[in-house]
Amino acid sequence: MNITSFAAAVCAGAGLSLALFACLARRKGIGWRTIETACMLMMPLGVICGHLLYCGALFYEVIPEYGPTVFLTPWTGGFMFYGVFAGCAAALWITARITDRKVLPRLADCTAPALLLLVALIRLVEPLDGQGKGMDVEAGSPIAFFPLAFPDPEWPEEWNIAVFFFEALWALVSCALVMKEKEEGKAAKLAAVLYASGQILLETLRRDRVVRWRFTRVSQILSAVVLLLLLLDAVRKGKRTRKQAAWSLVGFMLMTGAVVALEFAVDKPLKLPNGELFYFSYELTYSLIGLCAAGMGILTWMAGSMPEFKGENGTDVDSAPHCAEIFHTDSENGNQRECTTSQCNIVLFDFVHDNHDEHRHKYDDCDNTCWCHGKTPFLCVLKRTG
């Protein structure tokens, strides 16, 4: 079997990433048996799933060329990072089932920076495989110097934008930011947000053998799906109110639509009424794509990083809040009457009030302040109507 320099570099990067994972896991108090199990599972599952996703995305090319058995031969090459991530996630889940289910969030937090390091190291050696190229750059151009551009190994007089360097740099910066996250379970989410939002821009800069469906790049689609799933998960867990969730989803969809429209602008010029073709400015188009990608990432992270809704006594509230009605209940005879109605952004817990004739329920970000009046003792209940 012929081992290329690119394949050797990828194997070395995988070894360094596993070493980082082991070090971080030990710092978090994870036992060696769990670490070894995770490493032994992540290596094969990452390779297999990465290759399966690549072949599945390009089935119309790889099956006619290599036959249906190409799915079973990962050594023939062809991988996608999202498949590798999915394989590693499956390995961590299996590891937690085998050892200790409670260790899964810590395993994920340790794996996230290790995978980002792997991305950075593989991106840096992409030119060995003829990858990582951007648009053509003239040899005498002011930007024809590394790290902005790099010469083609086979044709030194031809230069290309060094997309591989930008992707590696973003992965390293993301890795550093993720390693600073201390709250359990958040490092993996932060890594997903940073990688996905970055890929929306960086993937569109590539001019190499990028995996695409017509003009749409598969990695961009998967990145948008990942961010949307994280946003929906935050909404489901009640980390946003109904109004906030609606605005978040609308904003996310608008920015996604803008990215799609800008991709059209990059790949297809606009035909004017007089028959001439109008080409959009690359600098302006890519800047707008970058702003939209950053907005999608920020929106998703802000939704997921909001604290859970809690009452004044610290009890959790089980779902997203709705339009609420405040009722006053006389605890002696059970009579109930409506006190007031408010469009509340925070759902409070049931509150038993004693020793006072009056208790005020203050709502953060409410349209007004709600009061309950009555004789003691009474029970102030917030009832969801949605």
TORKOL-4160 file (C-alpha; in steps of 0.2 Angstrom, whole numbers, padded with zeros to 4 digits, m for minus):
386
<pt num="1" X="0000" Y="0000" Z="0000"/>
<pt num="2" X="0007" Y="0017" Z="m0005"/>
<pt num="3" X="0007" Y="0029" Z="0009"/>
<pt num="4" X="0007" Y="0047" Z="0003"/>
<pt num="5" X="0015" Y="0062" Z="0012"/>
<pt num="6" X="m0003" Y="0069" Z="0015"/>
<pt num="7" X="m0009" Y="0053" Z="0023"/>
<pt num="8" X="0006" Y="0052" Z="0034"/>
<pt num="9" X="0003" Y="0070" Z="0040"/>
<pt num="10" X="m0015" Y="0066" Z="0043"/>
<pt num="11" X="m0011" Y="0051" Z="0054"/>
<pt num="12" X="0002" Y="0062" Z="0064"/>
<pt num="13" X="m0012" Y="0075" Z="0066"/>
<pt num="14" X="m0024" Y="0062" Z="0072"/>
<pt num="15" X="m0011" Y="0055" Z="0085"/>
<pt num="16" X="m0008" Y="0073" Z="0092"/>
<pt num="17" X="m0027" Y="0076" Z="0093"/>
<pt num="18" X="m0029" Y="0060" Z="0103"/>
<pt num="19" X="m0015" Y="0065" Z="0114"/>
<pt num="20" X="m0024" Y="0082" Z="0118"/>
<pt num="21" X="m0040" Y="0073" Z="0121"/>
<pt num="22" X="m0032" Y="0061" Z="0134"/>
<pt num="23" X="m0024" Y="0076" Z="0143"/>
<pt num="24" X="m0040" Y="0085" Z="0144"/>
<pt num="25" X="m0049" Y="0070" Z="0150"/>
<pt num="26" X="m0037" Y="0066" Z="0164"/>
<pt num="27" X="m0038" Y="0084" Z="0170"/>
<pt num="28" X="m0057" Y="0082" Z="0171"/>
<pt num="29" X="m0055" Y="0066" Z="0181"/>
<pt num="30" X="m0060" Y="0054" Z="0168"/>
<pt num="31" X="m0052" Y="0037" Z="0171"/>
<pt num="32" X="m0039" Y="0028" Z="0159"/>
<pt num="33" X="m0051" Y="0014" Z="0155"/>
<pt num="34" X="m0064" Y="0026" Z="0149"/>
<pt num="35" X="m0051" Y="0036" Z="0139"/>
<pt num="36" X="m0044" Y="0021" Z="0131"/>
<pt num="37" X="m0061" Y="0015" Z="0126"/>
<pt num="38" X="m0066" Y="0031" Z="0118"/>
<pt num="39" X="m0049" Y="0032" Z="0108"/>
<pt num="40" X="m0051" Y="0015" Z="0102"/>
<pt num="41" X="m0069" Y="0018" Z="0096"/>
<pt num="42" X="m0066" Y="0036" Z="0089"/>
<pt num="43" X="m0052" Y="0031" Z="0077"/>
<pt num="44" X="m0062" Y="0018" Z="0067"/>
<pt num="45" X="m0079" Y="0026" Z="0068"/>
<pt num="46" X="m0073" Y="0043" Z="0063"/>
<pt num="47" X="m0064" Y="0036" Z="0048"/>
<pt num="48" X="m0079" Y="0025" Z="0043"/>
<pt num="49" X="m0092" Y="0038" Z="0045"/>
<pt num="50" X="m0082" Y="0052" Z="0037"/>
<pt num="51" X="m0079" Y="0041" Z="0022"/>
<pt num="52" X="m0098" Y="0035" Z="0021"/>
<pt num="53" X="m0104" Y="0054" Z="0021"/>
<pt num="54" X="m0091" Y="0058" Z="0008"/>
<pt num="55" X="m0097" Y="0044" Z="m0003"/>
<pt num="56" X="m0115" Y="0047" Z="0001"/>
<pt num="57" X="m0114" Y="0065" Z="m0004"/>
<pt num="58" X="m0105" Y="0061" Z="m0021"/>
<pt num="59" X="m0114" Y="0045" Z="m0024"/>
<pt num="60" X="m0117" Y="0050" Z="m0042"/>
<pt num="61" X="m0098" Y="0051" Z="m0045"/>
<pt num="62" X="m0090" Y="0038" Z="m0035"/>
<pt num="63" X="m0102" Y="0024" Z="m0038"/>
<pt num="64" X="m0100" Y="0024" Z="m0057"/>
<pt num="65" X="m0081" Y="0026" Z="m0055"/>
<pt num="66" X="m0078" Y="0014" Z="m0041"/>
<pt num="67" X="m0093" Y="0003" Z="m0040"/>
<pt num="68" X="m0105" Y="0001" Z="m0025"/>
<pt num="69" X="m0091" Y="m0007" Z="m0014"/>
<pt num="70" X="m0083" Y="0011" Z="m0013"/>
<pt num="71" X="m0093" Y="0013" Z="0003"/>
<pt num="72" X="m0084" Y="m0001" Z="0011"/>
<pt num="73" X="m0066" Y="0004" Z="0006"/>
<pt num="74" X="m0061" Y="0020" Z="0016"/>
<pt num="75" X="m0043" Y="0017" Z="0011"/>
<pt num="76" X="m0047" Y="0023" Z="m0006"/>
<pt num="77" X="m0049" Y="0041" Z="0001"/>
<pt num="78" X="m0062" Y="0054" Z="0002"/>
<pt num="79" X="m0068" Y="0060" Z="0019"/>
<pt num="80" X="m0079" Y="0074" Z="0026"/>
<pt num="81" X="m0076" Y="0082" Z="0043"/>
<pt num="82" X="m0095" Y="0081" Z="0048"/>
<pt num="83" X="m0095" Y="0062" Z="0045"/>
<pt num="84" X="m0079" Y="0061" Z="0056"/>
<pt num="85" X="m0088" Y="0072" Z="0070"/>
<pt num="86" X="m0103" Y="0060" Z="0069"/>
<pt num="87" X="m0092" Y="0045" Z="0071"/>
<pt num="88" X="m0083" Y="0052" Z="0086"/>
<pt num="89" X="m0100" Y="0057" Z="0094"/>
<pt num="90" X="m0106" Y="0039" Z="0091"/>
<pt num="91" X="m0090" Y="0033" Z="0099"/>
<pt num="92" X="m0092" Y="0044" Z="0114"/>
<pt num="93" X="m0110" Y="0038" Z="0117"/>
<pt num="94" X="m0105" Y="0020" Z="0116"/>
<pt num="95" X="m0091" Y="0023" Z="0128"/>
<pt num="96" X="m0103" Y="0031" Z="0140"/>
<pt num="97" X="m0115" Y="0017" Z="0139"/>
<pt num="98" X="m0100" Y="0005" Z="0142"/>
<pt num="99" X="m0092" Y="0014" Z="0157"/>
<pt num="100" X="m0102" Y="0028" Z="0165"/>
<pt num="101" X="m0117" Y="0037" Z="0157"/>
<pt num="102" X="m0114" Y="0053" Z="0168"/>
<pt num="103" X="m0097" Y="0055" Z="0160"/>
<pt num="104" X="m0104" Y="0059" Z="0142"/>
<pt num="105" X="m0104" Y="0078" Z="0144"/>
<pt num="106" X="m0086" Y="0079" Z="0150"/>
<pt num="107" X="m0081" Y="0067" Z="0136"/>
<pt num="108" X="m0089" Y="0078" Z="0123"/>
<pt num="109" X="m0080" Y="0094" Z="0131"/>
<pt num="110" X="m0063" Y="0085" Z="0130"/>
<pt num="111" X="m0066" Y="0079" Z="0112"/>
<pt num="112" X="m0072" Y="0096" Z="0105"/>
<pt num="113" X="m0055" Y="0105" Z="0106"/>
<pt num="114" X="m0046" Y="0089" Z="0100"/>
<pt num="115" X="m0056" Y="0088" Z="0084"/>
<pt num="116" X="m0053" Y="0106" Z="0081"/>
<pt num="117" X="m0035" Y="0103" Z="0082"/>
<pt num="118" X="m0037" Y="0089" Z="0070"/>
<pt num="119" X="m0046" Y="0100" Z="0058"/>
<pt num="120" X="m0032" Y="0114" Z="0059"/>
<pt num="121" X="m0018" Y="0101" Z="0057"/>
<pt num="122" X="m0026" Y="0093" Z="0041"/>
<pt num="123" X="m0030" Y="0110" Z="0034"/>
<pt num="124" X="m0012" Y="0115" Z="0035"/>
<pt num="125" X="m0006" Y="0100" Z="0025"/>
<pt num="126" X="m0020" Y="0101" Z="0012"/>
<pt num="127" X="m0008" Y="0108" Z="m0002"/>
<pt num="128" X="0001" Y="0091" Z="m0001"/>
<pt num="129" X="m0015" Y="0084" Z="m0009"/>
<pt num="130" X="m0019" Y="0098" Z="m0021"/>
<pt num="131" X="m0032" Y="0105" Z="m0009"/>
<pt num="132" X="m0035" Y="0121" Z="0000"/>
<pt num="133" X="m0035" Y="0133" Z="m0015"/>
<pt num="134" X="m0045" Y="0148" Z="m0017"/>
<pt num="135" X="m0047" Y="0160" Z="m0032"/>
<pt num="136" X="m0033" Y="0163" Z="m0044"/>
<pt num="137" X="m0021" Y="0177" Z="m0040"/>
<pt num="138" X="m0009" Y="0185" Z="m0053"/>
<pt num="139" X="0009" Y="0182" Z="m0049"/>
<pt num="140" X="0012" Y="0201" Z="m0048"/>
<pt num="141" X="m0003" Y="0205" Z="m0037"/>
<pt num="142" X="m0001" Y="0214" Z="m0021"/>
<pt num="143" X="m0008" Y="0200" Z="m0012"/>
<pt num="144" X="0002" Y="0186" Z="m0020"/>
<pt num="145" X="0012" Y="0182" Z="m0004"/>
<pt num="146" X="0009" Y="0169" Z="0009"/>
<pt num="147" X="m0001" Y="0168" Z="0020"/>
<pt num="148" X="m0014" Y="0177" Z="0009"/>
<pt num="149" X="m0010" Y="0167" Z="m0006"/>
<pt num="150" X="0002" Y="0153" Z="m0011"/>
<pt num="151" X="0009" Y="0146" Z="m0027"/>
<pt num="152" X="0003" Y="0130" Z="m0036"/>
<pt num="153" X="0016" Y="0116" Z="m0032"/>
<pt num="154" X="0015" Y="0111" Z="m0051"/>
<pt num="155" X="0014" Y="0128" Z="m0058"/>
<pt num="156" X="0024" Y="0140" Z="m0048"/>
<pt num="157" X="0019" Y="0155" Z="m0058"/>
<pt num="158" X="0001" Y="0152" Z="m0054"/>
<pt num="159" X="m0005" Y="0158" Z="m0037"/>
<pt num="160" X="m0021" Y="0155" Z="m0027"/>
<pt num="161" X="m0029" Y="0162" Z="m0011"/>
<pt num="162" X="m0023" Y="0151" Z="0003"/>
<pt num="163" X="m0040" Y="0146" Z="0010"/>
<pt num="164" X="m0032" Y="0131" Z="0019"/>
<pt num="165" X="m0022" Y="0143" Z="0030"/>
<pt num="166" X="m0038" Y="0153" Z="0034"/>
<pt num="167" X="m0047" Y="0137" Z="0039"/>
<pt num="168" X="m0033" Y="0131" Z="0049"/>
<pt num="169" X="m0031" Y="0148" Z="0058"/>
<pt num="170" X="m0050" Y="0148" Z="0062"/>
<pt num="171" X="m0049" Y="0130" Z="0069"/>
<pt num="172" X="m0034" Y="0135" Z="0080"/>
<pt num="173" X="m0043" Y="0150" Z="0086"/>
<pt num="174" X="m0059" Y="0140" Z="0089"/>
<pt num="175" X="m0049" Y="0127" Z="0098"/>
<pt num="176" X="m0042" Y="0140" Z="0110"/>
<pt num="177" X="m0059" Y="0148" Z="0114"/>
<pt num="178" X="m0067" Y="0131" Z="0117"/>
<pt num="179" X="m0053" Y="0126" Z="0129"/>
<pt num="180" X="m0057" Y="0142" Z="0139"/>
<pt num="181" X="m0075" Y="0136" Z="0142"/>
<pt num="182" X="m0077" Y="0129" Z="0159"/>
<pt num="183" X="m0095" Y="0125" Z="0161"/>
<pt num="184" X="m0099" Y="0107" Z="0158"/>
<pt num="185" X="m0107" Y="0103" Z="0142"/>
<pt num="186" X="m0104" Y="0120" Z="0134"/>
<pt num="187" X="m0087" Y="0117" Z="0126"/>
<pt num="188" X="m0094" Y="0105" Z="0113"/>
<pt num="189" X="m0109" Y="0116" Z="0109"/>
<pt num="190" X="m0097" Y="0131" Z="0107"/>
<pt num="191" X="m0086" Y="0121" Z="0095"/>
<pt num="192" X="m0100" Y="0116" Z="0085"/>
<pt num="193" X="m0106" Y="0134" Z="0083"/>
<pt num="194" X="m0089" Y="0141" Z="0079"/>
<pt num="195" X="m0085" Y="0127" Z="0066"/>
<pt num="196" X="m0102" Y="0128" Z="0058"/>
<pt num="197" X="m0102" Y="0147" Z="0056"/>
<pt num="198" X="m0085" Y="0147" Z="0050"/>
<pt num="199" X="m0088" Y="0134" Z="0037"/>
<pt num="200" X="m0102" Y="0144" Z="0029"/>
<pt num="201" X="m0090" Y="0157" Z="0024"/>
<pt num="202" X="m0074" Y="0148" Z="0022"/>
<pt num="203" X="m0081" Y="0134" Z="0011"/>
<pt num="204" X="m0088" Y="0146" Z="m0002"/>
<pt num="205" X="m0070" Y="0153" Z="m0004"/>
<pt num="206" X="m0063" Y="0136" Z="m0010"/>
<pt num="207" X="m0060" Y="0132" Z="m0028"/>
<pt num="208" X="m0054" Y="0114" Z="m0027"/>
<pt num="209" X="m0062" Y="0097" Z="m0026"/>
<pt num="210" X="m0076" Y="0103" Z="m0014"/>
<pt num="211" X="m0091" Y="0092" Z="m0011"/>
<pt num="212" X="m0106" Y="0100" Z="m0019"/>
<pt num="213" X="m0123" Y="0097" Z="m0026"/>
<pt num="214" X="m0123" Y="0108" Z="m0042"/>
<pt num="215" X="m0118" Y="0126" Z="m0035"/>
<pt num="216" X="m0122" Y="0122" Z="m0017"/>
<pt num="217" X="m0108" Y="0115" Z="m0006"/>
<pt num="218" X="m0113" Y="0101" Z="0005"/>
<pt num="219" X="m0103" Y="0107" Z="0020"/>
<pt num="220" X="m0112" Y="0124" Z="0020"/>
<pt num="221" X="m0129" Y="0115" Z="0020"/>
<pt num="222" X="m0123" Y="0104" Z="0035"/>
<pt num="223" X="m0117" Y="0119" Z="0044"/>
<pt num="224" X="m0133" Y="0128" Z="0042"/>
<pt num="225" X="m0142" Y="0112" Z="0048"/>
<pt num="226" X="m0131" Y="0111" Z="0063"/>
<pt num="227" X="m0134" Y="0129" Z="0069"/>
<pt num="228" X="m0153" Y="0127" Z="0066"/>
<pt num="229" X="m0153" Y="0111" Z="0077"/>
<pt num="230" X="m0144" Y="0120" Z="0091"/>
<pt num="231" X="m0156" Y="0135" Z="0090"/>
<pt num="232" X="m0171" Y="0123" Z="0090"/>
<pt num="233" X="m0164" Y="0114" Z="0105"/>
<pt num="234" X="m0162" Y="0130" Z="0114"/>
<pt num="235" X="m0180" Y="0135" Z="0111"/>
<pt num="236" X="m0186" Y="0118" Z="0116"/>
<pt num="237" X="m0177" Y="0119" Z="0132"/>
<pt num="238" X="m0186" Y="0135" Z="0136"/>
<pt num="239" X="m0171" Y="0146" Z="0135"/>
<pt num="240" X="m0180" Y="0158" Z="0125"/>
<pt num="241" X="m0197" Y="0166" Z="0127"/>
<pt num="242" X="m0210" Y="0163" Z="0113"/>
<pt num="243" X="m0207" Y="0181" Z="0106"/>
<pt num="244" X="m0188" Y="0179" Z="0107"/>
<pt num="245" X="m0189" Y="0162" Z="0099"/>
<pt num="246" X="m0199" Y="0168" Z="0085"/>
<pt num="247" X="m0187" Y="0183" Z="0082"/>
<pt num="248" X="m0172" Y="0171" Z="0083"/>
<pt num="249" X="m0180" Y="0159" Z="0070"/>
<pt num="250" X="m0185" Y="0173" Z="0058"/>
<pt num="251" X="m0168" Y="0181" Z="0059"/>
<pt num="252" X="m0159" Y="0164" Z="0057"/>
<pt num="253" X="m0170" Y="0160" Z="0041"/>
<pt num="254" X="m0167" Y="0178" Z="0034"/>
<pt num="255" X="m0148" Y="0176" Z="0036"/>
<pt num="256" X="m0149" Y="0159" Z="0028"/>
<pt num="257" X="m0159" Y="0165" Z="0014"/>
<pt num="258" X="m0146" Y="0180" Z="0012"/>
<pt num="259" X="m0132" Y="0167" Z="0011"/>
<pt num="260" X="m0141" Y="0157" Z="m0003"/>
<pt num="261" X="m0144" Y="0173" Z="m0013"/>
<pt num="262" X="m0126" Y="0179" Z="m0011"/>
<pt num="263" X="m0120" Y="0161" Z="m0017"/>
<pt num="264" X="m0131" Y="0164" Z="m0033"/>
<pt num="265" X="m0123" Y="0181" Z="m0035"/>
<pt num="266" X="m0105" Y="0173" Z="m0034"/>
<pt num="267" X="m0108" Y="0159" Z="m0046"/>
<pt num="268" X="m0120" Y="0167" Z="m0058"/>
<pt num="269" X="m0119" Y="0185" Z="m0065"/>
<pt num="270" X="m0135" Y="0195" Z="m0067"/>
<pt num="271" X="m0141" Y="0198" Z="m0084"/>
<pt num="272" X="m0146" Y="0216" Z="m0087"/>
<pt num="273" X="m0161" Y="0221" Z="m0099"/>
<pt num="274" X="m0149" Y="0226" Z="m0112"/>
<pt num="275" X="m0141" Y="0208" Z="m0113"/>
<pt num="276" X="m0125" Y="0213" Z="m0104"/>
<pt num="277" X="m0119" Y="0203" Z="m0089"/>
<pt num="278" X="m0117" Y="0211" Z="m0072"/>
<pt num="279" X="m0104" Y="0203" Z="m0060"/>
<pt num="280" X="m0105" Y="0207" Z="m0042"/>
<pt num="281" X="m0090" Y="0212" Z="m0032"/>
<pt num="282" X="m0082" Y="0197" Z="m0024"/>
<pt num="283" X="m0076" Y="0208" Z="m0009"/>
<pt num="284" X="m0093" Y="0214" Z="m0005"/>
<pt num="285" X="m0102" Y="0197" Z="m0008"/>
<pt num="286" X="m0090" Y="0188" Z="0003"/>
<pt num="287" X="m0090" Y="0201" Z="0016"/>
<pt num="288" X="m0109" Y="0200" Z="0017"/>
<pt num="289" X="m0108" Y="0181" Z="0018"/>
<pt num="290" X="m0096" Y="0182" Z="0032"/>
<pt num="291" X="m0108" Y="0194" Z="0041"/>
<pt num="292" X="m0123" Y="0183" Z="0039"/>
<pt num="293" X="m0112" Y="0168" Z="0045"/>
<pt num="294" X="m0107" Y="0177" Z="0060"/>
<pt num="295" X="m0124" Y="0182" Z="0064"/>
<pt num="296" X="m0131" Y="0165" Z="0062"/>
<pt num="297" X="m0117" Y="0159" Z="0074"/>
<pt num="298" X="m0120" Y="0173" Z="0087"/>
<pt num="299" X="m0139" Y="0170" Z="0087"/>
<pt num="300" X="m0137" Y="0152" Z="0090"/>
<pt num="301" X="m0124" Y="0154" Z="0104"/>
<pt num="302" X="m0134" Y="0167" Z="0113"/>
<pt num="303" X="m0150" Y="0156" Z="0112"/>
<pt num="304" X="m0140" Y="0141" Z="0119"/>
<pt num="305" X="m0131" Y="0151" Z="0132"/>
<pt num="306" X="m0146" Y="0159" Z="0141"/>
<pt num="307" X="m0149" Y="0153" Z="0158"/>
<pt num="308" X="m0164" Y="0141" Z="0161"/>
<pt num="309" X="m0180" Y="0150" Z="0167"/>
<pt num="310" X="m0181" Y="0148" Z="0186"/>
<pt num="311" X="m0192" Y="0155" Z="0199"/>
<pt num="312" X="m0187" Y="0165" Z="0214"/>
<pt num="313" X="m0184" Y="0149" Z="0224"/>
<pt num="314" X="m0172" Y="0142" Z="0211"/>
<pt num="315" X="m0185" Y="0129" Z="0204"/>
<pt num="316" X="m0184" Y="0125" Z="0186"/>
<pt num="317" X="m0198" Y="0129" Z="0174"/>
<pt num="318" X="m0201" Y="0115" Z="0162"/>
<pt num="319" X="m0205" Y="0123" Z="0146"/>
<pt num="320" X="m0205" Y="0139" Z="0136"/>
<pt num="321" X="m0216" Y="0152" Z="0143"/>
<pt num="322" X="m0233" Y="0157" Z="0135"/>
<pt num="323" X="m0245" Y="0171" Z="0138"/>
<pt num="324" X="m0249" Y="0170" Z="0156"/>
<pt num="325" X="m0264" Y="0174" Z="0167"/>
<pt num="326" X="m0262" Y="0177" Z="0185"/>
<pt num="327" X="m0276" Y="0170" Z="0197"/>
<pt num="328" X="m0280" Y="0173" Z="0215"/>
<pt num="329" X="m0285" Y="0158" Z="0224"/>
<pt num="330" X="m0293" Y="0158" Z="0242"/>
<pt num="331" X="m0285" Y="0143" Z="0250"/>
<pt num="332" X="m0299" Y="0141" Z="0262"/>
<pt num="333" X="m0314" Y="0138" Z="0250"/>
<pt num="334" X="m0304" Y="0136" Z="0234"/>
<pt num="335" X="m0313" Y="0151" Z="0225"/>
<pt num="336" X="m0303" Y="0157" Z="0210"/>
<pt num="337" X="m0304" Y="0173" Z="0201"/>
<pt num="338" X="m0293" Y="0182" Z="0188"/>
<pt num="339" X="m0282" Y="0196" Z="0195"/>
<pt num="340" X="m0274" Y="0202" Z="0179"/>
<pt num="341" X="m0267" Y="0197" Z="0162"/>
<pt num="342" X="m0249" Y="0201" Z="0157"/>
<pt num="343" X="m0238" Y="0196" Z="0142"/>
<pt num="344" X="m0224" Y="0189" Z="0153"/>
<pt num="345" X="m0207" Y="0185" Z="0147"/>
<pt num="346" X="m0203" Y="0174" Z="0162"/>
<pt num="347" X="m0214" Y="0160" Z="0169"/>
<pt num="348" X="m0213" Y="0160" Z="0188"/>
<pt num="349" X="m0216" Y="0146" Z="0199"/>
<pt num="350" X="m0232" Y="0143" Z="0210"/>
<pt num="351" X="m0229" Y="0154" Z="0225"/>
<pt num="352" X="m0238" Y="0152" Z="0242"/>
<pt num="353" X="m0240" Y="0169" Z="0251"/>
<pt num="354" X="m0242" Y="0170" Z="0270"/>
<pt num="355" X="m0243" Y="0183" Z="0282"/>
<pt num="356" X="m0246" Y="0198" Z="0270"/>
<pt num="357" X="m0262" Y="0204" Z="0263"/>
<pt num="358" X="m0253" Y="0209" Z="0246"/>
<pt num="359" X="m0239" Y="0201" Z="0236"/>
<pt num="360" X="m0231" Y="0208" Z="0220"/>
<pt num="361" X="m0225" Y="0197" Z="0207"/>
<pt num="362" X="m0212" Y="0206" Z="0197"/>
<pt num="363" X="m0208" Y="0200" Z="0179"/>
<pt num="364" X="m0192" Y="0204" Z="0171"/>
<pt num="365" X="m0195" Y="0212" Z="0153"/>
<pt num="366" X="m0214" Y="0212" Z="0156"/>
<pt num="367" X="m0226" Y="0224" Z="0149"/>
<pt num="368" X="m0232" Y="0228" Z="0166"/>
<pt num="369" X="m0230" Y="0223" Z="0184"/>
<pt num="370" X="m0243" Y="0210" Z="0191"/>
<pt num="371" X="m0251" Y="0212" Z="0208"/>
<pt num="372" X="m0261" Y="0199" Z="0218"/>
<pt num="373" X="m0273" Y="0206" Z="0231"/>
<pt num="374" X="m0283" Y="0196" Z="0244"/>
<pt num="375" X="m0284" Y="0190" Z="0262"/>
<pt num="376" X="m0271" Y="0179" Z="0269"/>
<pt num="377" X="m0267" Y="0165" Z="0266"/>
<pt num="378" X="m0268" Y="0164" Z="0247"/>
<pt num="379" X="m0260" Y="0156" Z="0232"/>
<pt num="380" X="m0254" Y="0166" Z="0217"/>
<pt num="381" X="m0253" Y="0154" Z="0202"/>
<pt num="382" X="m0247" Y="0158" Z="0185"/>
<pt num="383" X="m0257" Y="0148" Z="0172"/>
<pt num="384" X="m0251" Y="0146" Z="0154"/>
<pt num="385" X="m0264" Y="0148" Z="0141"/>
<pt num="386" X="m0254" Y="0143" Z="0126"/>
